[in-house]
Amino acid sequence: MWFKQVQLYQLTDKIAYSPEKIAENMLAMAFTPCLASFPMSVGWVSPIDDEDAPLVHAANGCIMLCMQVEEKILPATVIRQALMEKIKKIEKRDDKKVKQKEKLSLKDEVIMDLLPRAFSKLTRVYAYIDTQNARLVLGTLNPVKTDQFITLFKRSFTEGFRAYELKKLSSVMTTWVKNKTSPKIFSIEESCLLQDPNHKNRTVRVQNQDLFATGVQAFLKDGSEVKQMALAWHDRVNFVLADEFSLRNIQFQDTIVAAATEIEAETKQQQYDADFFIMTQTFSGLFDDLLALFVEKNAIKTELSEAEA
């Protein structure tokens, strides 16, 4: 349940989110098993893997959601083989070559024939709504899963969300390394990804090396920018910050994990509550500090004006 990677979105409607109301909206888009002739099914399931558990789990002002995706597995080689066999039979029967347009139609028929016999793959994507800070925290960086989640979320709720209006993170991180400094609340660790902005394929991955060393500084003088950087926050969380404002390779330090295990949980759900409480509480402080550094000042003024209105 502990998120290892996250994307952060700003909820655009300043309403009081209710777990009951959210669960009610999710019911219409609850997950149902994929029909035999369908390639995919997407819907909401309970974030707790217990029978009859509710679709949402609320604690500490945060509401956990879980999207489940069922995909039929049809390897390209299997489709191609079945298609070739079908084409051969038709050509032998009709004594003529099958045209390209017909092949495309036949391919669709082959896929429809194979779907009922295909294996299914189930994947889950977790996210939570931070009602106190009007944030949506998404626990995946996979572009396909992100699109699926956003589509499902928008179909389920009238409340919208948007990306934060941020400074150019690569410029800020590059300045930190060039000037050999960083905000006191963060410490720069020994790994980063450098990229030449004029040649996107020209990248350098630095591992286990002092980023203030001469070798790294030389790349920056040549015009490379820091696209990803390993950081530590208050010696509580280690993570890699990417320039599109995603957090990767999140590692909670022992003191954070110990705080969750010290809570005397007698059941699986109680332990889930403890983990969820500690994780969201920790993330809340981390996100506050990150946003204070990177949100554009004019975006803050706009939000204040909207709130006053």
C-alpha positions as a Markdown table, in Angstrom:
| # | Residue | x | y | z |
|---|---|---|---|---|
| 1 | Met | 0.0 | 0.0 | 0.0 |
| 2 | Trp | 3.0 | 2.3 | 0.5 |
| 3 | Phe | 3.3 | 4.3 | -2.7 |
| 4 | Lys | 6.6 | 4.0 | -4.4 |
| 5 | Gln | 5.9 | 6.6 | -7.1 |
| 6 | Val | 3.4 | 9.4 | -7.3 |
| 7 | Gln | 1.9 | 12.1 | -9.5 |
| 8 | Leu | 0.2 | 15.1 | -7.8 |
| 9 | Tyr | -2.8 | 17.0 | -9.1 |
| 10 | Gln | -4.8 | 19.9 | -7.8 |
| 11 | Leu | -8.5 | 19.4 | -7.2 |
| 12 | Thr | -10.3 | 22.4 | -8.8 |
| 13 | Asp | -13.5 | 22.4 | -6.8 |
| 14 | Lys | -13.1 | 23.5 | -3.2 |
| 15 | Ile | -15.9 | 21.4 | -1.9 |
| 16 | Ala | -16.0 | 19.1 | 1.2 |
| 17 | Tyr | -15.4 | 15.6 | -0.1 |
| 18 | Ser | -17.5 | 13.0 | 1.6 |
| 19 | Pro | -16.5 | 9.3 | 1.5 |
| 20 | Glu | -20.2 | 8.4 | 1.3 |
| 21 | Lys | -20.8 | 10.7 | -1.6 |
| 22 | Ile | -17.7 | 9.6 | -3.4 |
| 23 | Ala | -18.6 | 5.9 | -3.0 |
| 24 | Glu | -22.1 | 6.6 | -4.3 |
| 25 | Asn | -20.6 | 8.2 | -7.4 |
| 26 | Met | -18.2 | 5.3 | -7.9 |
| 27 | Leu | -21.0 | 2.7 | -7.9 |
| 28 | Ala | -22.0 | 3.4 | -11.5 |
| 29 | Met | -18.4 | 2.8 | -12.6 |
| 30 | Ala | -17.7 | -0.2 | -10.3 |
| 31 | Phe | -15.6 | -2.9 | -11.9 |
| 32 | Thr | -17.4 | -5.8 | -13.6 |
| 33 | Pro | -15.5 | -8.8 | -15.1 |
| 34 | Cys | -14.7 | -8.4 | -18.8 |
| 35 | Leu | -17.2 | -10.0 | -21.1 |
| 36 | Ala | -16.0 | -12.8 | -23.3 |
| 37 | Ser | -16.0 | -10.7 | -26.5 |
| 38 | Phe | -14.5 | -7.6 | -24.9 |
| 39 | Pro | -10.7 | -6.8 | -24.8 |
| 40 | Met | -10.8 | -4.8 | -21.6 |
| 41 | Ser | -12.8 | -3.8 | -18.6 |
| 42 | Val | -12.0 | -0.9 | -16.2 |
| 43 | Gly | -13.7 | 0.1 | -13.0 |
| 44 | Trp | -13.5 | 0.8 | -9.3 |
| 45 | Val | -12.8 | -1.9 | -6.7 |
| 46 | Ser | -12.2 | -1.7 | -2.9 |
| 47 | Pro | -8.7 | -0.6 | -2.0 |
| 48 | Ile | -8.8 | -3.2 | 0.8 |
| 49 | Asp | -8.6 | -6.8 | -0.4 |
| 50 | Asp | -11.4 | -8.0 | 1.7 |
| 51 | Glu | -14.8 | -9.4 | 0.7 |
| 52 | Asp | -17.6 | -6.9 | 0.9 |
| 53 | Ala | -15.2 | -4.1 | 1.7 |
| 54 | Pro | -16.5 | -0.6 | 0.6 |
| 55 | Leu | -15.2 | 1.1 | -2.6 |
| 56 | Val | -13.5 | 3.8 | -0.6 |
| 57 | His | -11.3 | 3.8 | 2.5 |
| 58 | Ala | -11.1 | 7.0 | 4.5 |
| 59 | Ala | -8.7 | 8.0 | 7.2 |
| 60 | Asn | -6.9 | 11.2 | 8.3 |
| 61 | Gly | -8.9 | 13.3 | 6.0 |
| 62 | Cys | -7.8 | 11.2 | 3.0 |
| 63 | Ile | -9.9 | 8.9 | 0.8 |
| 64 | Met | -8.2 | 5.9 | -0.9 |
| 65 | Leu | -9.5 | 4.8 | -4.3 |
| 66 | Cys | -8.5 | 1.8 | -6.4 |
| 67 | Met | -9.0 | 1.3 | -10.2 |
| 68 | Gln | -8.9 | -2.3 | -11.5 |
| 69 | Val | -8.1 | -3.1 | -15.1 |
| 70 | Glu | -8.7 | -6.5 | -16.7 |
| 71 | Glu | -7.0 | -6.9 | -20.1 |
| 72 | Lys | -7.2 | -9.9 | -22.4 |
| 73 | Ile | -3.8 | -11.2 | -23.4 |
| 74 | Leu | -3.6 | -11.8 | -27.2 |
| 75 | Pro | 0.0 | -12.1 | -28.3 |
| 76 | Ala | 0.7 | -10.6 | -31.8 |
| 77 | Thr | 2.2 | -13.9 | -32.9 |
| 78 | Val | -1.0 | -15.8 | -32.1 |
| 79 | Ile | -3.1 | -13.2 | -34.0 |
| 80 | Arg | -0.8 | -13.3 | -37.0 |
| 81 | Gln | -0.7 | -17.1 | -37.1 |
| 82 | Ala | -4.6 | -17.4 | -36.9 |
| 83 | Leu | -4.9 | -14.7 | -39.5 |
| 84 | Met | -2.5 | -16.4 | -42.0 |
| 85 | Glu | -4.4 | -19.7 | -41.6 |
| 86 | Lys | -7.7 | -17.9 | -42.3 |
| 87 | Ile | -6.3 | -16.1 | -45.3 |
| 88 | Lys | -4.9 | -19.4 | -46.7 |
| 89 | Lys | -8.3 | -21.1 | -46.4 |
| 90 | Ile | -10.1 | -18.3 | -48.1 |
| 91 | Glu | -7.5 | -18.1 | -51.0 |
| 92 | Lys | -7.7 | -21.8 | -51.5 |
| 93 | Arg | -11.5 | -21.8 | -51.4 |
| 94 | Asp | -11.9 | -18.8 | -53.8 |
| 95 | Asp | -8.8 | -19.3 | -55.8 |
| 96 | Lys | -7.7 | -15.7 | -55.5 |
| 97 | Lys | -5.5 | -13.4 | -53.4 |
| 98 | Val | -7.0 | -11.7 | -50.4 |
| 99 | Lys | -6.6 | -7.9 | -50.8 |
| 100 | Gln | -5.1 | -5.7 | -48.0 |
| 101 | Lys | -8.4 | -4.1 | -47.1 |
| 102 | Glu | -9.9 | -7.6 | -46.7 |
| 103 | Lys | -7.0 | -8.7 | -44.5 |
| 104 | Leu | -7.7 | -5.8 | -42.1 |
| 105 | Ser | -11.3 | -6.9 | -41.8 |
| 106 | Leu | -10.3 | -10.5 | -41.3 |
| 107 | Lys | -7.9 | -9.5 | -38.6 |
| 108 | Asp | -10.7 | -8.0 | -36.6 |
| 109 | Glu | -12.7 | -11.2 | -37.1 |
| 110 | Val | -9.8 | -13.2 | -35.8 |
| 111 | Ile | -9.4 | -11.1 | -32.7 |
| 112 | Met | -13.1 | -11.4 | -32.0 |
| 113 | Asp | -12.8 | -15.2 | -32.3 |
| 114 | Leu | -9.8 | -15.4 | -30.1 |
| 115 | Leu | -11.0 | -13.1 | -27.3 |
| 116 | Pro | -13.2 | -15.6 | -25.5 |
| 117 | Arg | -10.3 | -18.0 | -25.2 |
| 118 | Ala | -7.7 | -15.4 | -24.2 |
| 119 | Phe | -6.2 | -15.2 | -20.7 |
| 120 | Ser | -6.9 | -12.2 | -18.5 |
| 121 | Lys | -4.4 | -9.9 | -16.7 |
| 122 | Leu | -5.6 | -7.9 | -13.7 |
| 123 | Thr | -3.8 | -4.8 | -12.6 |
| 124 | Arg | -4.7 | -2.2 | -10.0 |
| 125 | Val | -3.9 | 1.5 | -9.7 |
| 126 | Tyr | -4.2 | 3.2 | -6.3 |
| 127 | Ala | -4.8 | 6.9 | -5.6 |
| 128 | Tyr | -6.1 | 9.0 | -2.8 |
| 129 | Ile | -7.9 | 12.3 | -2.4 |
| 130 | Asp | -6.4 | 14.6 | 0.2 |
| 131 | Thr | -9.6 | 16.5 | 1.3 |
| 132 | Gln | -7.8 | 18.9 | 3.5 |
| 133 | Asn | -5.4 | 20.2 | 0.8 |
| 134 | Ala | -7.6 | 19.5 | -2.3 |
| 135 | Arg | -5.1 | 17.2 | -3.8 |
| 136 | Leu | -5.3 | 14.0 | -5.9 |
| 137 | Val | -2.3 | 11.7 | -5.3 |
| 138 | Leu | -1.9 | 9.1 | -8.0 |
| 139 | Gly | 0.3 | 6.1 | -7.3 |
| 140 | Thr | 1.5 | 5.3 | -10.9 |
| 141 | Leu | 3.7 | 6.9 | -13.5 |
| 142 | Asn | 2.7 | 4.5 | -16.3 |
| 143 | Pro | 1.2 | 6.8 | -19.1 |
| 144 | Val | -1.4 | 4.2 | -20.1 |
| 145 | Lys | -2.6 | 3.6 | -16.6 |
| 146 | Thr | -2.6 | 7.3 | -15.9 |
| 147 | Asp | -4.8 | 8.0 | -18.9 |
| 148 | Gln | -7.2 | 5.1 | -17.8 |
| 149 | Phe | -7.4 | 6.5 | -14.3 |
| 150 | Ile | -8.0 | 10.1 | -15.4 |
| 151 | Thr | -10.7 | 8.9 | -17.8 |
| 152 | Leu | -12.4 | 6.8 | -15.1 |
| 153 | Phe | -12.2 | 9.6 | -12.5 |
| 154 | Lys | -13.7 | 12.2 | -14.9 |
| 155 | Arg | -16.6 | 9.8 | -15.8 |
| 156 | Ser | -17.3 | 9.2 | -12.1 |
| 157 | Phe | -17.1 | 12.7 | -10.6 |
| 158 | Thr | -18.1 | 16.2 | -11.6 |
| 159 | Glu | -15.2 | 17.5 | -9.6 |
| 160 | Gly | -12.2 | 18.1 | -11.8 |
| 161 | Phe | -8.5 | 18.4 | -11.3 |
| 162 | Arg | -5.5 | 19.9 | -13.0 |
| 163 | Ala | -1.7 | 19.9 | -13.0 |
| 164 | Tyr | -0.1 | 22.5 | -10.7 |
| 165 | Glu | 1.3 | 25.6 | -12.4 |
| 166 | Leu | 5.0 | 25.1 | -11.6 |
| 167 | Lys | 8.3 | 26.7 | -12.2 |
| 168 | Lys | 10.6 | 24.8 | -14.7 |
| 169 | Leu | 11.9 | 22.2 | -12.3 |
| 170 | Ser | 14.9 | 21.3 | -14.5 |
| 171 | Ser | 16.2 | 24.9 | -14.3 |
| 172 | Val | 15.7 | 25.0 | -10.5 |
| 173 | Met | 17.5 | 21.7 | -9.9 |
| 174 | Thr | 20.3 | 22.6 | -12.3 |
| 175 | Thr | 20.8 | 25.8 | -10.4 |
| 176 | Trp | 21.0 | 23.9 | -7.1 |
| 177 | Val | 23.8 | 21.7 | -8.4 |
| 178 | Lys | 25.6 | 24.5 | -10.2 |
| 179 | Asn | 25.6 | 26.7 | -7.0 |
| 180 | Lys | 26.3 | 23.7 | -4.8 |
| 181 | Thr | 23.3 | 24.4 | -2.6 |
| 182 | Ser | 19.7 | 23.4 | -1.9 |
| 183 | Pro | 16.9 | 24.3 | 0.5 |
| 184 | Lys | 17.7 | 23.3 | 4.0 |
| 185 | Ile | 14.7 | 20.9 | 4.2 |
| 186 | Phe | 16.1 | 18.9 | 1.3 |
| 187 | Ser | 19.5 | 17.3 | 0.8 |
| 188 | Ile | 20.9 | 16.4 | -2.6 |
| 189 | Glu | 21.8 | 12.7 | -2.8 |
| 190 | Glu | 24.4 | 11.1 | -5.1 |
| 191 | Ser | 22.4 | 10.4 | -8.3 |
| 192 | Cys | 20.8 | 12.4 | -11.1 |
| 193 | Leu | 19.9 | 12.3 | -14.8 |
| 194 | Leu | 21.4 | 14.9 | -17.1 |
| 195 | Gln | 20.1 | 15.8 | -20.5 |
| 196 | Asp | 21.3 | 18.2 | -23.3 |
| 197 | Pro | 18.2 | 20.3 | -24.0 |
| 198 | Asn | 19.3 | 20.6 | -27.7 |
| 199 | His | 19.8 | 16.9 | -28.1 |
| 200 | Lys | 17.2 | 14.9 | -26.2 |
| 201 | Asn | 18.9 | 11.6 | -26.8 |
| 202 | Arg | 22.1 | 12.8 | -25.2 |
| 203 | Thr | 21.7 | 11.9 | -21.6 |
| 204 | Val | 24.0 | 11.0 | -18.7 |
| 205 | Arg | 22.9 | 9.0 | -15.7 |
| 206 | Val | 25.0 | 9.7 | -12.6 |
| 207 | Gln | 25.0 | 7.1 | -9.8 |
| 208 | Asn | 26.8 | 7.0 | -6.5 |
| 209 | Gln | 28.7 | 10.2 | -7.2 |
| 210 | Asp | 29.0 | 13.6 | -5.6 |
| 211 | Leu | 26.9 | 15.9 | -7.9 |
| 212 | Phe | 29.1 | 18.8 | -6.9 |
| 213 | Ala | 32.2 | 17.0 | -8.3 |
| 214 | Thr | 34.2 | 18.4 | -11.3 |
| 215 | Gly | 32.9 | 15.7 | -13.7 |
| 216 | Val | 29.3 | 16.5 | -13.2 |
| 217 | Gln | 29.9 | 20.3 | -13.2 |
| 218 | Ala | 31.6 | 20.0 | -16.6 |
| 219 | Phe | 28.4 | 18.6 | -18.1 |
| 220 | Leu | 26.4 | 21.5 | -16.7 |
| 221 | Lys | 28.9 | 24.0 | -18.1 |
| 222 | Asp | 28.4 | 22.4 | -21.5 |
| 223 | Gly | 24.7 | 23.1 | -21.3 |
| 224 | Ser | 23.2 | 19.9 | -19.8 |
| 225 | Glu | 20.3 | 20.2 | -17.4 |
| 226 | Val | 19.2 | 18.1 | -14.4 |
| 227 | Lys | 16.1 | 16.2 | -15.5 |
| 228 | Gln | 15.9 | 14.0 | -12.4 |
| 229 | Met | 17.6 | 14.2 | -9.0 |
| 230 | Ala | 17.7 | 12.1 | -5.9 |
| 231 | Leu | 16.7 | 14.0 | -2.8 |
| 232 | Ala | 16.1 | 13.3 | 0.9 |
| 233 | Trp | 13.5 | 15.2 | 2.9 |
| 234 | His | 14.2 | 15.7 | 6.6 |
| 235 | Asp | 15.9 | 12.3 | 6.7 |
| 236 | Arg | 12.4 | 10.8 | 6.5 |
| 237 | Val | 11.8 | 10.1 | 2.8 |
| 238 | Asn | 14.2 | 9.5 | 0.0 |
| 239 | Phe | 13.0 | 9.9 | -3.6 |
| 240 | Val | 13.9 | 10.9 | -7.1 |
| 241 | Leu | 12.3 | 14.2 | -8.3 |
| 242 | Ala | 11.6 | 14.4 | -12.1 |
| 243 | Asp | 11.2 | 17.6 | -14.0 |
| 244 | Glu | 7.5 | 16.8 | -14.9 |
| 245 | Phe | 6.9 | 16.9 | -11.1 |
| 246 | Ser | 6.7 | 13.2 | -10.4 |
| 247 | Leu | 8.3 | 11.4 | -7.5 |
| 248 | Arg | 10.0 | 8.1 | -8.2 |
| 249 | Asn | 11.8 | 5.4 | -6.2 |
| 250 | Ile | 10.2 | 6.6 | -3.0 |
| 251 | Gln | 11.7 | 5.1 | 0.1 |
| 252 | Phe | 10.3 | 5.8 | 3.6 |
| 253 | Gln | 13.0 | 5.7 | 6.3 |
| 254 | Asp | 12.9 | 3.3 | 9.1 |
| 255 | Thr | 11.6 | 5.8 | 11.6 |
| 256 | Ile | 8.4 | 6.3 | 9.4 |
| 257 | Val | 7.8 | 2.6 | 8.9 |
| 258 | Ala | 8.4 | 2.0 | 12.6 |
| 259 | Ala | 5.8 | 4.5 | 13.5 |
| 260 | Ala | 3.2 | 2.5 | 11.6 |
| 261 | Thr | 4.3 | -0.8 | 13.1 |
| 262 | Glu | 4.2 | 0.6 | 16.6 |
| 263 | Ile | 0.5 | 1.2 | 16.4 |
| 264 | Glu | -1.0 | -1.9 | 17.9 |
| 265 | Ala | -3.2 | -3.3 | 15.1 |
| 266 | Glu | -5.2 | -6.4 | 15.9 |
| 267 | Thr | -6.7 | -6.9 | 12.4 |
| 268 | Lys | -5.6 | -6.5 | 8.8 |
| 269 | Gln | -7.8 | -3.4 | 8.4 |
| 270 | Gln | -6.4 | -1.8 | 11.5 |
| 271 | Gln | -2.9 | -2.2 | 10.1 |
| 272 | Tyr | -4.0 | -0.8 | 6.8 |
| 273 | Asp | -5.4 | 2.2 | 8.6 |
| 274 | Ala | -2.1 | 2.7 | 10.5 |
| 275 | Asp | -0.1 | 2.5 | 7.3 |
| 276 | Phe | -2.4 | 4.8 | 5.4 |
| 277 | Phe | -2.4 | 7.3 | 8.2 |
| 278 | Ile | 1.4 | 7.5 | 8.5 |
| 279 | Met | 1.9 | 7.5 | 4.7 |
| 280 | Thr | -0.6 | 10.3 | 4.0 |
| 281 | Gln | 0.6 | 12.4 | 7.0 |
| 282 | Thr | 4.2 | 12.1 | 5.8 |
| 283 | Phe | 3.3 | 12.9 | 2.2 |
| 284 | Ser | 1.2 | 15.9 | 3.2 |
| 285 | Gly | 4.3 | 17.6 | 4.7 |
| 286 | Leu | 6.5 | 16.6 | 1.9 |
| 287 | Phe | 4.1 | 17.9 | -0.8 |
| 288 | Asp | 3.7 | 21.2 | 1.2 |
| 289 | Asp | 7.4 | 21.8 | 1.1 |
| 290 | Leu | 7.8 | 20.8 | -2.6 |
| 291 | Leu | 4.9 | 23.0 | -3.7 |
| 292 | Ala | 6.2 | 25.9 | -1.7 |
| 293 | Leu | 9.4 | 25.7 | -3.7 |
| 294 | Phe | 8.0 | 25.1 | -7.2 |
| 295 | Val | 4.5 | 26.6 | -7.5 |
| 296 | Glu | 4.5 | 29.8 | -9.5 |
| 297 | Lys | 3.7 | 32.9 | -7.4 |
| 298 | Asn | 1.1 | 34.1 | -9.9 |
| 299 | Ala | -0.7 | 30.8 | -9.6 |
| 300 | Ile | -0.8 | 31.3 | -5.8 |
| 301 | Lys | -2.3 | 34.8 | -6.3 |
| 302 | Thr | -4.9 | 33.4 | -8.7 |
| 303 | Glu | -6.0 | 30.7 | -6.1 |
| 304 | Leu | -6.2 | 33.4 | -3.4 |
| 305 | Ser | -8.4 | 35.6 | -5.6 |
| 306 | Glu | -10.7 | 32.6 | -6.4 |
| 307 | Ala | -11.0 | 31.8 | -2.7 |
| 308 | Glu | -11.9 | 35.4 | -1.8 |
| 309 | Ala | -14.5 | 35.5 | -4.6 |
